[in-house]
Amino acid sequence: MNSEELTSTSSLIVIPCLDEASHIEALIEKLRPALTPLNAQIVIADGGSTDGTRDIARRLATEDPRVLFLDNPKRIQSAAINRAVAELGADSDYLIRIDAHGTYPDDYCERLVEDALATGADSVVVAMQTVGFSTFQKATAFAQNSKLGNGGSKHRTGAVGHWAEHGHHALMRIEAFKAVGGYDESFSHNEDAELDYRLGKAGYRIWMTDRTSMVYYPRAKIVPLFRQYFGYGRGRAKNFLKHRAMPGLRQMVPLAVAPVVFGALLAIVNWMAVLPAGVWAGACLGYGVWMALGQRNPYGPLAAVAAMVMHLAWSAGFWRELLDFRRRVA
């Protein structure tokens, strides 16, 4: 695809961020070369950072008129992108969503637009490779990259380019984004899957590209990891309650984890109550041992523990949202 085809379109690159002072400037420098060939602008949508991110973003906006600063008083990512599109997206063809705490290839944005033009897709999604640095973060990364942690999700494992129902959000045609109402801001997590559901129902097409991908850095401690996946579980339940969209098989299995774990408390009445939880824990730890021996991965056993945290948190979050009778009555 030649440069004239790329510059015939325009793109709005949106970076929702909160307390990313150590990453935001390097990320802007990484993206800046794409601005001219894509006829693009970058929007830094800050959710109220207190670590100096806002000062850095304002300085970058002053230095380059193609870099814009936008306040996001609602703080969450979905609200940041909705506001950026509403206020600054009128003259753009494509929205490119960038996560502030990720790493991208030099030609990431160009490959997205090229695939959108080549396929006619309304949305282009990417595979996401997870990488860690500290011991627990590395173990979590291995868990998230494995079938134990992702259930075989293609936007986690990568696949040959194909039409998909969901993937990690990268590019959307702004006309399609607006037509379905943008992100639902009542979702603090899983807003991407909820939007993909509406895109599909409205007849828009989602393309999973194999020409580029991104690197994501997972939570480095157990408690933040649990909170993150608890939020994911709640978001998936909200999607079910809103659209009656049943979770897929890979999500139905971990859905049972919280009930069997809490059911193990009944072991004080009958010791057999602990068996289902024991089978789950044994299977996870066995997978971790297989990773250690079969894949020669020393992080295998700890990766199994990280996967168990993710399973339990996701399941607990799903049931917490589903059984919130006060919200349902309201």
C-alpha positions in Angstrom: 0.0 0.0 0.0 1.5 3.4 -1.0 1.8 6.5 1.1 -0.9 8.3 -0.8 -3.5 5.8 0.2 -2.6 6.3 3.9 -2.6 10.0 3.8 -5.9 10.1 2.0 -7.4 9.1 5.4 -7.0 10.7 8.8 -6.7 9.2 12.3 -7.3 10.2 15.9 -4.8 8.4 18.2 -6.2 8.4 21.8 -4.2 7.5 24.9 -6.3 7.2 28.1 -4.0 7.5 31.0 -3.7 7.9 34.8 -0.4 8.3 36.6 1.8 7.4 33.7 4.6 9.9 34.2 7.3 7.3 33.7 5.9 6.1 30.4 3.9 8.8 28.6 6.7 10.8 27.0 8.5 7.8 25.6 5.2 6.5 24.2 4.5 9.8 22.4 8.0 9.8 20.9 7.3 6.2 19.7 4.0 7.2 18.0 5.1 10.6 16.6 6.7 9.3 13.4 3.2 7.9 12.4 1.5 11.3 12.6 2.5 12.6 9.2 2.0 9.5 7.0 -1.4 8.9 8.7 -2.5 12.5 8.8 -3.0 12.0 12.5 -3.3 13.7 15.9 -2.5 12.2 19.3 -4.9 12.9 22.2 -3.6 12.3 25.8 -6.8 11.9 27.8 -5.8 12.2 31.5 -8.0 10.9 34.2 -6.7 13.1 37.0 -3.0 12.1 37.4 -1.2 13.3 40.5 2.3 12.0 39.5 3.2 14.7 37.0 1.7 13.1 34.0 -0.5 16.2 33.3 2.4 18.6 33.3 4.3 16.3 30.9 1.2 16.0 28.6 0.6 19.8 28.6 4.3 20.4 27.7 4.2 17.9 24.9 1.0 19.5 23.6 2.8 22.9 23.6 5.8 21.6 21.8 3.8 19.9 19.0 0.4 21.1 17.8 -0.4 17.5 16.7 -0.3 16.4 20.3 -3.4 17.4 22.3 -4.2 17.3 26.0 -7.7 16.4 27.1 -9.1 16.3 30.7 -11.1 13.1 31.6 -13.0 13.9 34.8 -14.8 10.5 34.7 -11.3 8.9 35.0 -12.2 5.5 33.3 -10.8 4.6 29.8 -14.2 4.3 28.1 -15.1 7.9 29.1 -11.7 9.2 27.9 -12.2 7.7 24.4 -15.8 8.8 24.1 -14.9 12.4 25.0 -12.0 12.5 22.6 -14.1 11.2 19.7 -17.0 13.6 20.6 -14.8 16.7 20.9 -11.9 16.0 18.5 -12.9 13.2 16.1 -15.2 15.0 13.7 -12.6 15.3 10.9 -11.0 11.9 11.4 -11.8 8.6 9.7 -10.2 6.2 12.2 -9.9 6.0 16.0 -6.7 4.2 17.2 -6.7 3.3 20.9 -3.4 3.1 22.6 -2.8 1.8 26.2 -0.4 3.9 28.1 1.3 1.0 29.8 2.0 -1.1 26.7 4.8 -1.4 24.1 4.2 -1.1 20.3 6.1 -1.8 17.1 7.4 1.2 15.3 4.9 0.7 12.4 2.0 -0.3 14.6 -0.5 2.4 13.6 0.4 2.2 9.9 -0.2 -1.5 9.8 -3.6 -1.0 11.5 -4.8 1.5 8.9 -3.4 -0.5 6.0 -5.4 -3.6 7.2 -8.5 -1.5 7.7 -8.2 -0.2 4.1 -7.3 -3.6 2.6 -10.1 -5.5 4.3 -12.8 -2.8 4.6 -13.1 -3.7 8.3 -15.0 -1.4 10.6 -12.7 -2.5 13.5 -9.2 -4.0 13.5 -8.1 -5.8 16.7 -4.7 -7.3 17.6 -3.1 -10.1 19.5 -1.6 -9.1 22.9 1.6 -10.7 24.2 2.2 -10.4 27.9 5.7 -9.8 29.3 6.9 -9.4 32.9 10.0 -8.3 34.7 9.7 -9.1 38.4 9.4 -12.8 39.5 5.6 -12.7 40.1 5.0 -10.5 37.0 6.9 -13.0 34.8 4.9 -15.8 36.2 1.7 -13.9 35.6 2.8 -13.2 32.1 3.4 -16.9 31.4 0.0 -17.7 32.9 -1.8 -15.1 30.7 0.0 -16.4 27.6 -1.0 -20.0 28.4 -4.2 -21.9 27.8 -4.5 -22.2 31.6 -4.7 -18.4 31.9 -6.4 -17.4 28.7 -8.5 -20.5 27.7 -7.1 -20.3 24.1 -8.3 -16.8 23.4 -7.0 -15.8 20.0 -6.4 -12.2 21.0 -4.0 -13.6 23.6 -2.3 -16.3 21.6 -2.3 -14.7 18.1 -3.6 -16.3 14.9 -3.7 -15.9 11.2 -5.6 -12.8 10.2 -9.4 -13.6 10.3 -12.8 -12.1 10.9 -13.6 -12.2 14.7 -16.2 -11.4 17.2 -13.8 -9.8 19.7 -10.2 -8.9 20.2 -7.9 -6.3 21.9 -9.1 -3.0 20.6 -6.7 -1.2 18.3 -8.5 0.7 15.5 -12.2 1.5 14.8 -13.8 3.5 12.0 -15.2 6.5 13.8 -18.4 6.4 11.9 -19.1 2.9 13.1 -18.0 3.8 16.7 -20.5 6.7 16.8 -23.3 4.7 15.1 -23.4 2.2 18.0 -23.0 4.9 20.7 -19.4 4.5 21.6 -18.3 2.8 24.8 -20.9 2.2 27.6 -19.4 4.2 30.4 -21.2 2.2 33.0 -18.5 -0.5 32.3 -15.2 0.1 34.1 -14.0 -3.3 32.7 -14.9 -5.4 29.7 -16.2 -2.3 27.8 -14.3 -3.5 24.7 -16.2 -6.9 24.6 -19.5 -5.1 25.2 -18.9 -2.7 22.3 -17.8 -5.5 20.0 -21.1 -7.2 20.8 -23.0 -4.2 19.7 -20.8 -3.7 16.6 -21.5 -7.3 15.6 -25.3 -7.0 16.1 -25.3 -3.8 14.0 -23.7 -5.6 11.1 -20.2 -4.1 11.5 -17.1 -6.3 10.9 -14.1 -6.9 13.1 -10.8 -8.0 11.6 -8.1 -9.7 13.8 -4.9 -8.7 12.1 -1.7 -10.9 12.1 0.5 -8.1 10.8 1.1 -6.4 14.1 0.6 -6.9 17.8 1.3 -5.2 21.2 3.1 -6.1 24.4 1.3 -5.7 27.7 2.8 -5.7 31.2 0.6 -7.5 33.8 0.1 -6.6 37.5 3.2 -7.4 39.5 1.5 -8.3 42.8 -1.3 -10.7 43.8 -3.8 -8.2 45.2 -3.8 -5.8 42.2 -4.1 -8.9 39.9 -7.0 -10.1 41.9 -8.7 -6.7 41.8 -8.2 -6.5 38.0 -9.7 -9.9 37.3 -12.5 -9.3 39.8 -13.4 -6.2 37.7 -13.2 -8.3 34.5 -15.6 -10.8 36.0 -18.0 -8.1 36.9 -17.8 -6.5 33.5 -18.5 -9.9 31.8 -21.6 -10.3 34.1 -22.8 -6.8 33.2 -22.5 -7.7 29.5 -24.6 -10.8 30.2 -27.2 -8.9 32.1 -27.4 -6.1 29.4 -27.5 -8.3 26.3 -28.2 -11.8 27.6 -25.0 -12.8 25.8 -23.9 -16.1 27.4 -20.2 -16.5 28.2 -18.3 -18.8 25.9 -17.1 -22.3 26.9 -13.6 -21.0 27.9 -15.3 -18.7 30.4 -18.0 -21.1 31.6 -15.3 -23.4 33.1 -13.6 -20.8 35.4 -17.1 -19.5 36.2 -17.5 -22.5 38.5 -14.3 -21.8 40.5 -15.7 -19.4 43.1 -18.7 -21.6 44.0 -16.5 -24.7 44.5 -13.9 -22.8 46.5 -16.5 -21.3 48.8 -18.3 -24.6 48.8 -15.2 -26.1 50.3 -16.1 -24.4 53.5 -18.8 -27.0 53.9 -16.0 -29.5 54.6 -16.7 -28.9 58.3 -20.0 -30.7 57.7 -18.8 -33.2 55.1 -15.2 -33.6 54.0 -16.3 -34.5 50.4 -17.2 -30.8 49.9 -13.5 -30.0 49.5 -13.1 -32.4 46.5 -14.2 -30.1 43.7 -11.9 -27.3 44.8 -9.2 -29.9 45.3 -9.6 -31.1 41.7 -9.4 -27.6 40.4 -6.3 -26.7 42.4 -4.7 -30.0 41.5 -5.3 -29.5 37.8 -3.8 -26.0 37.9 -0.8 -27.0 39.9 -0.3 -30.0 37.6 -0.3 -27.7 34.6 2.3 -25.6 36.4 4.5 -28.7 37.0 4.1 -29.7 33.3 5.2 -26.2 32.3 8.3 -26.6 34.5 9.2 -30.0 33.3 7.8 -30.2 29.8 8.5 -26.6 28.7 11.6 -26.2 31.0 9.9 -23.1 32.4 11.0 -22.5 36.0 8.1 -20.1 36.5 5.6 -22.8 35.8 4.4 -23.6 39.4 4.1 -19.8 40.2 2.3 -19.3 36.9 -0.2 -21.8 38.1 -0.7 -19.9 41.3 -1.2 -16.7 39.3 -3.7 -18.5 37.0 -5.6 -19.6 40.1 -5.8 -16.1 41.4 -7.2 -15.0 38.0 -9.8 -17.8 37.9 -11.0 -17.2 41.4 -11.2 -13.4 41.0 -12.9 -13.5 37.6 -15.5 -16.0 38.9 -16.1 -14.1 42.2 -16.5 -10.9 40.3 -19.0 -12.4 37.9 -21.1 -13.9 40.7 -20.8 -10.7 42.7 -22.4 -8.7 39.8 -24.9 -11.3 38.9 -26.2 -11.6 42.5 -26.3 -7.9 43.2 -30.0 -7.8 43.9 -30.0 -4.2 45.0 -28.7 -3.1 41.6 -31.1 -5.4 39.8 -34.1 -4.0 41.7 -33.0 -0.5 41.0 
